[in-house]
Amino acid sequence: LETELANSADRLQVEQVTGSALKITVEELEDLLQEKNAELISAAQERQRFTGEMQKLKELKYDLETKLTLQGRELKEAHGKLAILRKKIQELELEAMNSPDKNLRETTTQQGSSKSTTLTTTVTKSAISNTTPLHP
């Protein structure tokens, strides 16, 4: 009976040691689980932030593409208007040169190219200012 009691006490002691080791292992695993959960939460928050930033960049890209398209259209329109004005200037200069009014012919001959250049510069500056954005 004493031997059985001693054996039982030994087994109990082994079970206690094993139980303590298991308890320590469970605590370590719980700590590791909490650490991994915190990392997962942090990664999810970072992903959400990056997703928001990506969305903002996509919207900015779309806005810039739209603005560029509109400015391209305005530039084409300005070039068209400039071509029309150049043609009208040439017609007016030709008409003035063929005019029976001697003063008008002399003025046209002397200042024709100067007026054409000035008008072209003015129209070009106007076209550029129309395509330049007001808000950066």
BELRADA-V752591 format. One record per residue. N is the residue number from 1. SS is DSSP state (@ for helix, = for strand, . for the rest). NEAR is the number of other ideal C-beta (glycine too) atoms within 8 Angstrom. D_CENTER is the distance of its C-alpha to the mean C-alpha in whole Angstrom. Layout:
((N/SS/NEAR/D_CENTER) (N/SS/NEAR/D_CENTER))
This chain:
((1/./4/86) (2/@/5/85) (3/@/6/83) (4/@/7/81) (5/@/8/80) (6/@/8/79) (7/@/8/77) (8/@/8/76) (9/@/8/75) (10/@/8/73) (11/@/8/71) (12/@/8/70) (13/@/8/69) (14/@/8/67) (15/@/8/65) (16/@/8/65) (17/@/8/63) (18/@/8/61) (19/@/8/60) (20/@/8/59) (21/@/8/57) (22/@/8/55) (23/@/8/54) (24/@/8/53) (25/@/8/51) (26/@/8/50) (27/@/8/49) (28/@/8/47) (29/@/8/45) (30/@/8/44) (31/@/8/43) (32/@/8/41) (33/@/8/39) (34/@/8/38) (35/@/8/36) (36/@/8/35) (37/@/8/34) (38/@/8/32) (39/@/8/30) (40/@/8/29) (41/@/8/28) (42/@/8/26) (43/@/8/24) (44/@/8/24) (45/@/8/22) (46/@/8/20) (47/@/8/19) (48/@/8/18) (49/@/8/16) (50/@/8/14) (51/@/8/14) (52/@/8/13) (53/@/8/10) (54/@/8/9) (55/@/8/9) (56/@/8/7) (57/@/8/4) (58/@/8/6) (59/@/8/6) (60/@/8/4) (61/@/8/4) (62/@/8/7) (63/@/8/8) (64/@/8/7) (65/@/8/9) (66/@/8/12) (67/@/9/12) (68/@/8/13) (69/@/8/15) (70/@/8/17) (71/@/10/17) (72/@/8/19) (73/@/8/21) (74/@/11/22) (75/@/10/23) (76/@/8/25) (77/@/8/27) (78/@/14/27) (79/@/9/29) (80/@/8/31) (81/@/10/32) (82/@/12/33) (83/@/8/35) (84/@/8/37) (85/@/11/38) (86/@/10/39) (87/@/8/41) (88/@/8/42) (89/@/12/43) (90/@/9/45) (91/@/8/47) (92/@/8/48) (93/@/11/49) (94/@/8/51) (95/@/8/52) (96/@/12/53) (97/@/10/55) (98/./5/57) (99/./9/58) (100/./3/62) (101/./6/61) (102/@/6/61) (103/@/6/59) (104/@/9/56) (105/@/11/57) (106/@/8/57) (107/@/9/54) (108/@/12/52) (109/@/8/53) (110/@/6/53) (111/@/8/49) (112/@/11/48) (113/@/6/45) (114/@/7/44) (115/@/9/44) (116/@/12/42) (117/@/8/40) (118/@/8/39) (119/@/10/38) (120/@/12/36) (121/@/8/34) (122/@/8/34) (123/@/12/32) (124/@/9/30) (125/@/8/29) (126/@/9/29) (127/@/14/26) (128/@/9/24) (129/@/7/24) (130/@/8/23) (131/@/9/20) (132/./6/19) (133/./6/17) (134/./3/19) (135/./3/16) (136/./2/13))
